[in-house]
Amino acid sequence: MTAPVYLLEKIARHGFAAQRLRRELETGDGEHGGSDGTYAIAFDAADFVWAFLSLHAGDEVQESRFIRNQVAERILDALKAFPELTKPRE
């Protein structure tokens, strides 16, 4: 199966971070080393959103992880709707 161009562009842009997260989950090392894969995906992605907003949206975003946690919960909702997406490959 050939990957679409859009996917290839996203892999080029985010591939290093995706490989880092996968390595953390496989080895048990790093920030998400002991995490459930679904939670690790959601919170790693939400951390990106929070970091971006903290740099560009003002101090109120930096004072709490509320926005990060809300973003992570919405991502978790989406991932839980498709549990086959987060199952380990054999």
Secondary structure, DSSP 8 states (H G I E B T S, - for coil): ----HHHHHHHHHHHHHHHHHHHHHHHS-STTTTS-HHHHHHHHHHHHHHHHHHHHS-HHHHT-SHHHHHHHHHHHHHHHT-GGGSS---
